[in-house]
Amino acid sequence: MLRILCLALCSLLTGTRADPGALLRLGMDIMNQVQSAMDESHILEKMAAEAGKKQPGMKPIKGIANLKVKDVQLPVITLNFVPGVGIFQCVSTGVTITGKSFMGGNMEIIVALNITATNRLLWDEETGLPVFKSEGCEVILVNVKTNLPSNMLPKVVNKFLDSTLRKVLPGLMCPAIDAVLMYVNRKWTNLSDPVPVGQMGTIKYVLRSTPATTASYIQLDFSPVVQQQKGKTIKLADAREALAFPEGYAKGSSQLLLPATLLSAELALLQKSFHVNVQDTMIGELPPQTTETLAGFIPEVAVAYPKSKPLMTQIKIKKPPKVTMKTGKSLPHLHGTLEMFAARRRGKAPMSLFLLEVHLNLKVQYSVQENRLQMATSLDRLLSLSQKSSSIGNFNEKELTGFITSYLEEAYIPVVNDVLQVGLPLPDFLAMNYSLAELDIVENALMLDLKLG
């Protein structure tokens, strides 16, 4: 009985493990781009052109001829989040209608109106993308001004409003909401596309479920897929705690939260690129890389090689890199081997002197360039150094700590930083420009506080 209870408890715990994922929170600062979408899509010009055409079902109005829409005023757009639904949108604009009165004079009617609609945020399961869909569009007449003589106003204008505007304007204006949403929806289309990371593989951000809308923001929950070039997927490690946004950010602002487990998987994608073979004898500020220099730390080398030989070094990362993150500090850990060789005469393979197992961690500074996360590293500590094999006899590898530390700083870290210049792709949505984002290292994650400038 106890065994059954234990198995049941274990299965429950396994089923509730935190998904590592990545979280995107979109506040009204980002969603207000609907205004720019309306400008960029030139929908106002299209609305005016469409409204100026003769519409089917429009009855001629007695006393007014050559009726047409002259222009549509620049709109004022107001957005509000609707919890569990999406966004309520109100577009305040105006339409100028012109024609000839029966008296022969020019007629002009300026109509102020509001177009309201609820933009429901859905998840298209076929494409895996978020999509806005307009519901319940209404056109509300706010004000009407005209240059018609006052004795004409009540009869002609009221007839015009009743028989034409109230019937025709929804058909003219509501498609504008749909057109703008189509334009916005197209800006999601690259979100789940695989993005190459050099020649090593791809990363894509897969939406896990329907975006959640609250009174302050829209939240998207991703399950990133990190895939090697040959098709093997790198599984993200299980997170110890559920990923959640830290408190203290301004209401209505937008953030992207990237967990340490995702950064670890992305570095694992580059693991083979961190393997190096160094044959240079002069490296930075280091002394000449020869057996003579090495003998100053390990006397056994001088016995085996009384005549100085050039050194060759091979470093391999044997385990997937792991990133740990505490508030204000991020440390990638590398576990691997360092093997040193003595060069021999031309045509002969170099002779292995010793093979060491090494564990080092790196300090890292994060930045964003061209919508990719950049990492610049420096050596934090050489955490462990142990001898695995040796052709020169047993020696105290601890005597090499200073030599190996300097070697890693001068010869290896620059190679790591060159590899990292490829950058790690960030989610591509709504034409987001990450260059102004403020980056903060929080507990187990990297936070990007998104800015539009």
DAQUI-V988264 format. One record per residue. RES is the residue in three letters. PSI is psi in radians with two decimals (999 if undefined). Layout:
res,psi
RES,PSI
RES,PSI
//
This chain:
res,psi
MET,-0.75
LEU,-0.68
ARG,-0.69
ILE,-0.75
LEU,-0.68
CYS,-0.78
LEU,-0.72
ALA,-0.74
LEU,-0.74
CYS,-0.69
SER,-0.63
LEU,-0.75
LEU,-0.69
THR,-0.69
GLY,-0.30
THR,0.30
ARG,2.54
ALA,2.34
ASP,2.25
PRO,-0.86
GLY,-2.67
ALA,2.51
LEU,2.43
LEU,2.17
ARG,2.09
LEU,1.96
GLY,-3.10
MET,-0.34
ASP,-0.69
ILE,-0.75
MET,-0.35
ASN,-0.02
GLN,-0.16
VAL,-0.59
GLN,-0.83
SER,-0.55
ALA,-0.67
MET,-0.66
ASP,-0.82
GLU,-0.59
SER,-0.07
HIS,0.55
ILE,-0.49
LEU,-0.77
GLU,-0.69
LYS,-0.67
MET,-0.79
ALA,-0.73
ALA,-0.72
GLU,-0.71
ALA,-0.44
GLY,-0.22
LYS,2.74
LYS,2.12
GLN,2.43
PRO,2.40
GLY,-0.09
MET,2.04
LYS,2.48
PRO,2.56
ILE,2.17
LYS,2.24
GLY,-0.13
ILE,2.23
ALA,2.86
ASN,0.76
LEU,2.28
LYS,2.79
VAL,2.19
LYS,-0.86
ASP,2.98
VAL,2.25
GLN,2.72
LEU,2.22
PRO,2.75
VAL,2.12
ILE,2.24
THR,2.26
LEU,2.52
ASN,2.40
PHE,2.44
VAL,1.86
PRO,2.30
GLY,-0.02
VAL,-1.14
GLY,-2.07
ILE,2.33
PHE,2.27
GLN,2.33
CYS,2.13
VAL,1.96
SER,2.13
THR,-3.04
GLY,2.66
VAL,2.30
THR,2.13
ILE,2.26
THR,2.83
GLY,-2.98
LYS,2.27
SER,2.90
PHE,-0.27
MET,-0.07
GLY,-0.15
GLY,2.84
ASN,2.38
MET,2.45
GLU,2.19
ILE,2.16
ILE,2.07
VAL,2.09
ALA,2.34
LEU,2.80
ASN,2.34
ILE,2.10
THR,2.54
ALA,2.71
THR,2.15
ASN,1.72
ARG,2.30
LEU,2.08
LEU,3.05
TRP,1.99
ASP,1.84
GLU,-0.43
GLU,-0.79
THR,-0.30
GLY,0.31
LEU,2.66
PRO,2.63
VAL,2.38
PHE,2.44
LYS,2.25
SER,2.45
GLU,2.53
GLY,0.74
CYS,2.35
GLU,2.59
VAL,2.13
ILE,2.11
LEU,2.17
VAL,-0.74
ASN,2.60
VAL,2.23
LYS,2.55
THR,2.75
ASN,0.19
LEU,2.63
PRO,2.54
SER,-0.53
ASN,-0.23
MET,-0.41
LEU,-0.97
PRO,-0.87
LYS,-0.95
VAL,-0.83
VAL,-0.75
ASN,-0.69
LYS,-0.71
PHE,-0.81
LEU,-0.81
ASP,-0.80
SER,-0.33
THR,-1.17
LEU,-0.85
ARG,-0.42
LYS,-0.67
VAL,-0.65
LEU,-0.73
PRO,-0.70
GLY,-0.46
LEU,-0.71
MET,-0.67
CYS,-0.62
PRO,-0.40
ALA,-0.69
ILE,-0.80
ASP,-0.70
ALA,-0.72
VAL,-0.73
LEU,-0.65
MET,-0.70
TYR,-0.75
VAL,-0.75
ASN,-0.59
ARG,-0.39
LYS,-0.02
TRP,-0.23
THR,-0.47
ASN,-0.01
LEU,-0.79
SER,0.22
ASP,2.43
PRO,2.33
VAL,2.21
PRO,2.54
VAL,1.55
GLY,-2.35
GLN,0.14
MET,-0.37
GLY,-2.76
THR,2.81
ILE,2.35
LYS,2.62
TYR,1.87
VAL,2.18
LEU,2.24
ARG,-0.50
SER,3.09
THR,2.28
PRO,2.49
ALA,2.32
THR,2.27
THR,-3.03
ALA,-0.22
SER,-0.33
TYR,2.96
ILE,2.33
GLN,2.29
LEU,2.31
ASP,2.08
PHE,2.61
SER,1.60
PRO,2.53
VAL,2.02
VAL,2.01
GLN,2.32
GLN,2.85
GLN,-0.61
LYS,0.09
GLY,-0.13
LYS,2.29
THR,2.34
ILE,2.01
LYS,2.31
LEU,2.43
ALA,2.68
ASP,2.33
ALA,2.50
ARG,-0.57
GLU,2.71
ALA,2.44
LEU,2.27
ALA,2.57
PHE,2.36
PRO,2.78
GLU,2.93
GLY,0.02
TYR,2.59
ALA,2.46
LYS,2.36
GLY,-0.01
SER,3.02
SER,2.45
GLN,2.69
LEU,2.29
LEU,2.05
LEU,2.02
PRO,2.77
ALA,-0.56
THR,-0.60
LEU,-0.76
LEU,-0.62
SER,-0.78
ALA,-0.65
GLU,-0.66
LEU,-0.60
ALA,-0.55
LEU,-0.56
LEU,0.10
GLN,-0.84
LYS,-0.47
SER,-0.27
PHE,-0.07
HIS,2.36
VAL,2.64
ASN,2.05
VAL,2.16
GLN,-0.04
ASP,2.43
THR,-0.40
MET,2.02
ILE,1.97
GLY,-2.25
GLU,0.11
LEU,2.67
PRO,2.89
PRO,2.36
GLN,1.48
THR,2.90
THR,-0.50
GLU,-0.77
THR,-0.75
LEU,-0.57
ALA,-0.37
GLY,-0.35
PHE,-0.57
ILE,1.74
PRO,-0.49
GLU,-0.45
VAL,-0.68
ALA,-0.56
VAL,-0.77
ALA,-0.55
TYR,1.38
PRO,-0.48
LYS,2.25
SER,2.37
LYS,2.59
PRO,2.57
LEU,2.56
MET,2.49
THR,2.37
GLN,2.20
ILE,2.26
LYS,2.37
ILE,2.01
LYS,-0.45
LYS,2.64
PRO,2.32
PRO,2.60
LYS,2.32
VAL,2.21
THR,2.50
MET,2.13
LYS,2.79
THR,2.07
GLY,-0.08
LYS,2.33
SER,2.29
LEU,1.85
PRO,2.34
HIS,2.34
LEU,2.20
HIS,2.22
GLY,-2.77
THR,2.63
LEU,2.09
GLU,2.30
MET,2.46
PHE,2.65
ALA,2.22
ALA,2.58
ARG,-3.07
ARG,2.72
ARG,2.34
GLY,-0.23
LYS,2.47
ALA,2.52
PRO,2.67
MET,2.21
SER,2.27
LEU,-0.85
PHE,2.78
LEU,2.15
LEU,2.49
GLU,2.30
VAL,2.59
HIS,2.07
LEU,2.69
ASN,2.75
LEU,2.47
LYS,2.54
VAL,2.44
GLN,2.27
TYR,2.54
SER,3.04
VAL,2.27
GLN,2.25
GLU,0.76
ASN,0.51
ARG,2.50
LEU,2.18
GLN,2.53
MET,2.18
ALA,2.12
THR,2.79
SER,2.75
LEU,2.24
ASP,-1.04
ARG,2.59
LEU,1.80
LEU,-0.63
SER,2.66
LEU,2.06
SER,2.52
GLN,2.23
LYS,-0.67
SER,2.78
SER,2.41
SER,-0.03
ILE,0.24
GLY,3.02
ASN,2.51
PHE,2.87
ASN,1.81
GLU,-0.35
LYS,-0.47
GLU,-0.30
LEU,-0.04
THR,-0.87
GLY,-0.73
PHE,-0.82
ILE,-0.68
THR,-0.82
SER,-0.65
TYR,-0.77
LEU,-0.75
GLU,-0.75
GLU,-0.63
ALA,-0.58
TYR,-0.79
ILE,-0.70
PRO,-0.58
VAL,-0.76
VAL,-0.80
ASN,-0.59
ASP,-0.72
VAL,-0.71
LEU,-0.20
GLN,-0.27
VAL,-0.50
GLY,2.66
LEU,2.15
PRO,2.50
LEU,2.77
PRO,2.31
ASP,1.82
PHE,2.47
LEU,0.59
ALA,0.65
MET,2.34
ASN,1.97
TYR,-0.03
SER,-0.43
LEU,0.03
ALA,2.49
GLU,2.22
LEU,2.32
ASP,2.34
ILE,2.04
VAL,-3.08
GLU,1.99
ASN,0.33
ALA,2.84
LEU,2.21
MET,2.24
LEU,1.95
ASP,1.87
LEU,2.38
LYS,2.57
LEU,-0.13
GLY,999
//
